[in-house]
């Protein structure tokens, strides 16, 4: 008998790919069924990182293996009530954006994921959260596609506009721009630009705001919530659930 767990995805890119790797790995064992709950921002970020096809492999649409989006279900989806009824052995939220952490810390449940967390707490279902901004100081994250204007030669016609299958690249005031809300990370624009003006995967350091760090500390004091430092800890949590 496989163990059902719930996975919440919010609008954060940091830790996203690492979490996908872990979830894909545990599902391949055929011992875990994953229902994925996505906030509106979570849906956008999964598509922008080009991970939607992988998500459909993790949650294939069968019972307790659905992909539930806030766009289709609404923030107050009745299927978040599964957590209240204890159907899942755990709720794992990874990555959890600073916005999501702040809402949970102050008891706000106005997205599908924060509602799922609230329902899990009421149903005494353990919640494991991997915040993106949990340590004071700086974190390193990866940037999405962008166009370096100093290297763009303003070709006419612009080759990356025509090649984009998602119409994510548009010309504004004569300059190409990437609409990340439409981008699905196919990478065709990178190879299509003859001057290498399209950049992807650049590393950047971000300072963690004190308020975000403080909200994570509040999470640690909440009943039923365990804060994890890294997505790799999720695998250990699932192994414990399988042997419980």
C-alpha positions as CSV (number, residue, x, y, z in Angstrom):
1,X,0.0,0.0,0.0
2,X,1.5,3.4,-1.0
3,X,1.6,6.3,1.4
4,X,-0.4,9.5,0.3
5,X,1.3,12.8,0.9
6,X,0.4,16.4,-0.1
7,X,2.9,18.7,-1.7
8,X,2.4,22.5,-1.7
9,X,4.2,24.7,-4.2
10,X,4.3,28.5,-3.9
11,X,5.7,31.3,-6.0
12,X,9.4,30.8,-5.2
13,X,12.1,29.6,-7.6
14,X,14.8,29.0,-5.0
15,X,14.9,25.3,-4.1
16,X,12.3,24.5,-6.7
17,X,14.4,22.3,-9.0
18,X,15.9,20.5,-6.0
19,X,12.5,19.8,-4.6
20,X,11.3,18.4,-8.0
21,X,14.3,16.0,-8.0
22,X,13.4,14.7,-4.6
23,X,9.7,14.3,-5.3
24,X,10.4,12.6,-8.6
25,X,12.8,10.2,-6.9
26,X,10.4,9.2,-4.1
27,X,7.5,8.7,-6.5
28,X,9.5,6.3,-8.7
29,X,9.7,3.9,-5.7
30,X,5.9,3.3,-6.2
31,X,5.5,3.6,-2.4
32,X,4.3,7.2,-2.4
33,X,1.4,9.0,-4.0
34,X,1.6,12.8,-4.3
35,X,-1.2,15.3,-4.6
36,X,0.2,18.7,-5.6
37,X,-1.4,21.9,-4.4
38,X,-0.3,25.0,-6.2
39,X,-1.0,28.6,-5.4
40,X,-1.5,31.0,-8.3
41,X,2.0,32.1,-8.0
42,X,3.2,28.5,-7.7
43,X,1.6,27.6,-11.0
44,X,3.3,30.5,-12.8
45,X,6.7,29.7,-11.4
46,X,6.5,25.9,-12.3
47,X,5.6,26.9,-15.9
48,X,8.3,29.5,-16.1
49,X,10.9,27.0,-15.0
50,X,9.7,24.6,-17.6
51,X,8.8,21.9,-15.0
52,X,5.1,21.3,-15.8
53,X,5.7,18.1,-17.7
54,X,7.8,16.8,-14.8
55,X,5.0,17.7,-12.4
56,X,2.6,15.6,-14.4
57,X,4.9,12.6,-13.9
58,X,5.0,13.2,-10.2
59,X,1.2,13.7,-9.9
60,X,-0.3,11.7,-12.8
61,X,-4.0,12.6,-12.2
62,X,-5.2,9.5,-10.5
63,X,-6.9,9.7,-7.1
64,X,-4.6,11.3,-4.5
65,X,-2.2,12.0,-7.4
66,X,-3.9,15.1,-8.8
67,X,-2.5,18.5,-9.6
68,X,-4.8,21.0,-7.9
69,X,-4.3,24.7,-8.9
70,X,-5.7,27.7,-7.2
71,X,-6.7,29.0,-10.6
72,X,-9.1,26.1,-11.1
73,X,-9.9,25.1,-7.6
74,X,-10.0,28.4,-5.8
75,X,-8.2,29.2,-2.6
76,X,-11.0,27.6,-0.6
77,X,-11.0,24.4,-2.5
78,X,-13.0,21.6,-0.8
79,X,-10.1,19.2,-1.7
80,X,-7.9,21.1,0.7
81,X,-10.3,19.6,3.3
82,X,-8.7,16.2,2.7
83,X,-6.0,17.4,5.0
84,X,-8.6,18.2,7.7
85,X,-9.8,14.6,7.4
86,X,-6.4,13.2,7.7
87,X,-6.3,11.5,4.3
88,X,-2.6,12.4,3.8
89,X,0.2,11.3,6.1
90,X,2.0,14.7,5.7
91,X,1.9,18.0,3.9
92,X,5.2,19.2,2.5
93,X,5.5,22.8,1.3
94,X,8.7,23.3,-0.7
95,X,9.7,25.8,-1.7
96,X,7.8,28.2,0.6
97,X,8.1,31.9,-0.5
98,X,8.6,34.7,2.0
99,X,5.0,35.7,1.3
100,X,3.6,32.3,2.2
101,X,5.7,32.0,5.3
102,X,4.5,35.4,6.5
103,X,0.8,34.5,5.9
104,X,1.2,31.2,7.8
105,X,3.0,32.9,10.7
106,X,0.1,35.3,11.1
107,X,-2.7,32.7,10.5
108,X,-3.7,34.0,7.1
109,X,-5.1,31.3,4.8
110,X,-6.1,33.1,1.6
111,X,-4.3,30.9,-1.0
112,X,-4.7,27.2,-1.8
113,X,-1.4,26.4,-0.2
114,X,-1.9,28.4,3.0
115,X,-5.4,27.0,3.2
116,X,-4.0,23.5,2.9
117,X,-1.6,24.3,5.8
118,X,-4.4,25.6,8.0
119,X,-6.5,22.5,7.3
120,X,-3.5,20.2,8.0
121,X,-3.0,21.9,11.4
122,X,-6.6,21.4,12.2
123,X,-6.5,17.8,11.2
124,X,-3.3,17.2,13.1
125,X,-1.5,16.3,9.9
126,X,2.3,17.1,10.2
127,X,3.4,20.0,8.1
128,X,7.0,20.3,6.8
129,X,8.0,23.6,5.3
130,X,11.2,24.5,3.4
131,X,11.4,28.4,3.4
132,X,13.5,30.1,0.9
133,X,14.5,33.0,3.2
134,X,15.4,31.3,6.5
135,X,18.9,32.3,7.4
136,X,20.2,35.8,8.2
137,X,22.7,37.1,5.6
138,X,22.7,36.2,1.9
139,X,21.5,33.4,-0.2
140,X,22.5,32.5,-3.8
141,X,19.8,31.9,-6.3
142,X,19.5,31.5,-10.1
143,X,18.0,34.0,-12.5
144,X,15.6,33.1,-15.2
145,X,15.8,34.1,-18.9
146,X,16.6,37.8,-19.6
147,X,18.0,39.9,-22.4
148,X,21.2,41.8,-21.9
149,X,20.5,45.0,-23.6
150,X,24.1,46.0,-24.0
151,X,24.7,42.9,-26.1
152,X,21.4,43.0,-28.1
153,X,22.0,44.3,-31.7
154,X,18.3,45.0,-32.3
155,X,18.1,42.7,-35.3
156,X,15.2,43.2,-37.7
157,X,13.5,40.9,-37.7
158,X,14.4,39.7,-34.2
159,X,15.1,35.9,-34.5
160,X,14.0,35.0,-31.0
161,X,10.6,36.5,-31.4
162,X,9.6,34.1,-34.2
163,X,11.1,31.0,-32.6
164,X,9.4,31.3,-29.2
165,X,6.5,28.7,-29.2
166,X,4.8,30.5,-26.3
167,X,4.8,34.1,-27.6
168,X,6.7,35.1,-24.6
169,X,9.1,37.5,-26.4
170,X,7.6,40.8,-27.6
171,X,9.1,43.9,-29.1
172,X,8.4,47.0,-27.1
173,X,9.7,50.4,-28.4
174,X,12.0,48.5,-30.8
175,X,13.5,46.3,-28.0
176,X,12.8,42.6,-27.4
177,X,11.5,41.7,-23.9
178,X,10.8,38.4,-22.3
179,X,7.4,38.0,-20.6
180,X,8.3,35.6,-17.8
181,X,4.6,35.0,-17.2
182,X,4.4,33.3,-20.6
183,X,7.9,31.8,-20.7
184,X,8.1,28.0,-20.2
185,X,11.9,27.7,-20.1
186,X,12.3,25.9,-23.4
187,X,15.6,27.6,-24.1
188,X,15.1,28.1,-27.9
189,X,15.7,31.8,-27.6
190,X,19.2,31.2,-26.2
191,X,20.4,29.3,-29.3
192,X,18.5,31.5,-31.7
193,X,20.2,34.8,-30.7
194,X,23.3,35.1,-32.9
195,X,24.9,37.6,-30.4
196,X,24.3,35.6,-27.1
197,X,22.2,38.4,-25.7
198,X,19.8,36.0,-24.0
199,X,21.0,35.0,-20.6
200,X,19.9,32.1,-18.4
201,X,21.1,30.5,-15.2
202,X,23.1,33.4,-13.8
203,X,23.8,33.3,-10.1
204,X,23.0,36.2,-7.9
205,X,23.2,36.8,-4.2
206,X,20.2,38.2,-2.3
207,X,20.0,39.6,1.2
208,X,17.5,37.9,3.4
209,X,15.3,40.6,5.0
210,X,15.1,40.6,8.8
211,X,11.3,40.4,8.7
212,X,11.5,37.2,6.5
213,X,14.0,35.6,8.9
214,X,11.8,36.5,11.9
215,X,8.7,35.0,10.3
216,X,10.6,31.7,9.8
217,X,11.4,31.8,13.5
218,X,7.7,32.2,14.2
219,X,7.0,29.1,12.1
220,X,9.4,27.1,14.2
221,X,7.3,27.8,17.3
222,X,4.0,26.8,15.7
223,X,2.2,23.6,16.6
224,X,2.4,20.9,13.9
225,X,4.9,22.6,11.8
226,X,8.5,21.5,11.2
227,X,10.9,23.8,9.3
228,X,13.4,22.1,7.1
229,X,16.6,23.8,6.0
230,X,17.0,22.0,2.6
231,X,14.8,20.0,0.2
232,X,17.1,17.0,0.6
233,X,15.7,16.5,4.1
234,X,12.3,15.7,2.5
235,X,13.6,12.3,1.5
236,X,14.4,11.4,5.1
237,X,10.9,12.6,6.2
238,X,9.2,10.4,3.6
239,X,11.4,7.4,4.6
240,X,10.1,7.8,8.2
241,X,6.5,8.0,7.0
242,X,7.0,4.7,5.1
243,X,8.2,2.9,8.1
244,X,5.8,4.4,10.6
